[in-house]
């Protein structure tokens, strides 16, 4: 039986036709600025992470740059983040629900962390290259050798005292329910002897 979370949200106020083009232009501008901010961090990622010979130091630098990138994206996108509850300790396994791609900068801006990403994203132009340079572990399927490799990769980062966020549902939802968790992905926390910290993400779009 799949658990669910009851949600009773007020309907957003209607927007006038004049607001729509303005909103699209604002969104395009924010996307452009976020892309520019990402490009500005690429040289630092290559020089300070890619050329670093110390593994633990390389992971720490990758997490730091990811955190700084996310804080910039959240600020440029005008996302207001409200946090409830204590912040997880550094080096914890973060288990979060997944609503949209926006979850990634929001979580990373709040908690310095890496993310377990789908391996097919590594084939995306530029994005895949960035993920690998930033030391984010990858996975393609939750069985066999790939599962073992994913567990090993996440465990290594946790043992280096770097947090890793995993979307245990394996897909996105509308945020109104919780799907079945992929329990084997919590094994790295057992191997590293660290905490598993649940994180619930909820988005609310305000009318400008």
C-alpha positions as CSV (number, residue, x, y, z in Angstrom):
1,X,0.0,0.0,0.0
2,X,1.4,3.4,-1.0
3,X,1.2,6.0,1.7
4,X,-0.2,9.4,0.9
5,X,0.0,12.9,2.3
6,X,-3.3,14.8,2.4
7,X,-2.9,18.2,0.8
8,X,-5.5,21.0,0.8
9,X,-4.2,24.0,-1.1
10,X,-6.0,27.1,-2.0
11,X,-6.4,27.8,-5.6
12,X,-4.1,30.5,-6.9
13,X,-5.7,33.8,-7.9
14,X,-6.4,34.2,-11.6
15,X,-3.8,36.1,-13.7
16,X,-4.7,38.8,-16.1
17,X,-3.6,38.3,-19.8
18,X,-1.2,41.2,-19.5
19,X,0.8,39.3,-16.8
20,X,1.6,36.3,-19.0
21,X,4.0,37.8,-21.5
22,X,5.7,39.7,-18.6
23,X,6.1,36.5,-16.6
24,X,7.6,34.7,-19.6
25,X,10.1,37.4,-20.2
26,X,11.1,37.4,-16.5
27,X,11.5,33.6,-16.6
28,X,13.7,33.8,-19.7
29,X,15.8,36.5,-18.1
30,X,16.3,34.4,-14.9
31,X,17.1,31.3,-16.9
32,X,19.7,33.3,-18.8
33,X,21.3,34.7,-15.7
34,X,21.4,31.3,-14.1
35,X,23.1,29.8,-17.1
36,X,25.7,32.6,-17.1
37,X,26.4,32.0,-13.4
38,X,26.9,28.3,-14.1
39,X,29.4,29.1,-16.9
40,X,31.3,31.4,-14.7
41,X,31.9,28.6,-12.2
42,X,33.2,26.1,-14.8
43,X,36.9,27.3,-14.7
44,X,36.9,26.9,-11.0
45,X,35.4,23.5,-11.2
46,X,38.0,22.4,-13.7
47,X,41.0,23.9,-11.9
48,X,40.2,23.3,-8.2
49,X,38.4,20.0,-8.5
50,X,39.6,18.3,-11.7
51,X,43.3,19.0,-11.1
52,X,43.2,18.2,-7.4
53,X,45.1,14.9,-6.6
54,X,43.8,14.5,-3.1
55,X,40.5,12.6,-3.2
56,X,38.9,13.9,0.0
57,X,39.9,17.5,-0.8
58,X,38.5,17.1,-4.3
59,X,35.1,15.9,-2.9
60,X,35.1,18.8,-0.4
61,X,35.8,21.3,-3.1
62,X,33.1,19.8,-5.4
63,X,30.5,20.1,-2.6
64,X,31.5,23.7,-1.9
65,X,31.2,24.7,-5.5
66,X,27.9,23.0,-5.9
67,X,26.6,24.7,-2.8
68,X,27.8,28.1,-4.1
69,X,26.3,27.5,-7.5
70,X,22.9,26.5,-6.0
71,X,22.8,29.6,-3.7
72,X,23.4,31.8,-6.8
73,X,20.7,30.0,-8.8
74,X,18.1,30.3,-6.0
75,X,18.9,34.0,-5.7
76,X,18.7,34.7,-9.4
77,X,15.5,32.7,-9.8
78,X,14.0,34.6,-6.9
79,X,13.1,31.4,-5.1
80,X,12.2,32.0,-1.4
81,X,13.2,29.0,0.7
82,X,11.6,28.4,4.1
83,X,13.2,25.7,6.3
84,X,11.4,23.9,9.1
85,X,13.4,21.7,11.5
86,X,17.1,21.4,12.3
87,X,19.6,21.1,9.5
88,X,21.1,17.7,9.0
89,X,24.7,17.1,10.1
90,X,27.4,17.2,7.4
91,X,28.1,13.8,6.0
92,X,24.5,12.5,6.3
93,X,22.5,10.7,3.6
94,X,19.7,13.0,2.6
95,X,16.5,11.2,1.6
96,X,14.1,13.6,-0.1
97,X,11.0,13.5,-2.2
98,X,11.2,14.8,-5.8
99,X,8.8,17.3,-7.3
100,X,10.9,19.0,-10.0
101,X,14.4,19.8,-11.2
102,X,14.1,22.9,-9.0
103,X,14.5,20.6,-6.0
104,X,18.2,20.2,-6.7
105,X,19.3,23.9,-6.4
106,X,17.0,24.4,-3.4
107,X,18.4,21.4,-1.5
108,X,22.0,22.2,-2.5
109,X,21.6,25.9,-1.5
110,X,20.3,24.8,1.9
111,X,22.5,21.8,2.6
112,X,26.0,21.4,1.1
113,X,25.5,18.1,-0.7
114,X,26.1,15.9,-3.8
115,X,23.3,14.1,-5.6
116,X,22.9,10.6,-6.9
117,X,21.8,11.2,-10.5
118,X,20.5,9.0,-13.2
119,X,23.3,7.8,-15.5
120,X,21.5,8.8,-18.7
121,X,21.9,12.4,-17.6
122,X,25.7,11.9,-18.1
123,X,24.9,11.8,-21.8
124,X,23.2,15.2,-21.9
125,X,25.4,17.8,-23.6
126,X,27.3,20.0,-21.1
127,X,25.1,19.0,-18.1
128,X,26.5,15.4,-18.0
129,X,30.0,16.8,-18.2
130,X,29.3,19.1,-15.3
131,X,27.9,16.3,-13.2
132,X,30.9,14.1,-13.6
133,X,33.4,17.0,-13.0
134,X,31.5,17.9,-9.8
135,X,31.8,14.4,-8.5
136,X,28.1,13.6,-8.3
137,X,27.6,9.8,-8.2
138,X,25.5,8.2,-11.0
139,X,23.2,5.2,-11.3
140,X,21.3,3.6,-14.1
141,X,19.2,0.8,-12.6
142,X,18.6,-0.5,-9.1
143,X,19.8,-4.1,-9.5
144,X,22.9,-6.2,-10.0
145,X,26.4,-4.7,-10.6
146,X,25.1,-1.2,-11.2
147,X,23.4,-1.1,-7.8
148,X,26.6,-2.3,-6.1
149,X,28.6,0.4,-7.9
150,X,26.1,3.1,-6.9
151,X,26.2,2.0,-3.3
152,X,30.0,2.0,-3.3
153,X,30.2,5.5,-4.9
154,X,27.8,7.0,-2.4
155,X,29.4,5.2,0.6
156,X,32.8,6.7,-0.4
157,X,31.5,10.2,-0.4
158,X,29.7,9.7,3.0
159,X,32.9,8.2,4.5
160,X,34.7,11.4,3.3
161,X,32.2,13.4,5.4
162,X,30.3,14.7,2.4
163,X,26.5,14.6,2.3
164,X,24.7,12.9,-0.5
165,X,21.1,13.4,-1.5
166,X,19.1,10.6,-2.9
167,X,15.5,10.8,-4.3
168,X,14.4,7.4,-2.9
169,X,11.2,7.4,-5.0
170,X,13.2,7.3,-8.1
171,X,10.9,9.7,-10.0
172,X,9.1,13.0,-9.6
173,X,5.6,13.4,-8.2
174,X,3.2,16.3,-7.9
175,X,4.1,16.5,-4.2
176,X,0.8,15.3,-2.9
177,X,1.9,11.7,-2.2
178,X,4.9,9.6,-1.3
179,X,5.7,6.6,-3.6
180,X,7.4,3.4,-2.6
181,X,11.1,3.9,-1.6
182,X,14.0,2.2,-3.2
183,X,15.2,0.8,0.1
184,X,18.6,-0.6,-1.2
185,X,19.8,3.0,-1.7
186,X,19.9,3.5,2.0
187,X,22.6,0.9,2.3
188,X,25.5,3.4,1.9
189,X,24.4,5.0,5.1
190,X,24.6,1.7,6.9
191,X,28.1,1.0,5.5
192,X,29.4,4.5,6.3
193,X,27.7,4.5,9.8
194,X,25.9,7.9,9.1
195,X,22.4,9.2,9.7
196,X,19.6,9.0,7.1
197,X,17.8,12.4,7.3
198,X,14.3,12.6,5.7
199,X,13.6,15.9,3.8
200,X,10.2,16.9,2.6
201,X,9.9,19.4,-0.3
202,X,6.8,21.4,-1.0
203,X,6.5,24.1,-3.6
204,X,4.0,27.0,-3.6
205,X,3.9,29.3,-6.6
206,X,3.0,32.8,-5.7
207,X,1.1,35.1,-8.0
208,X,3.3,38.1,-8.8
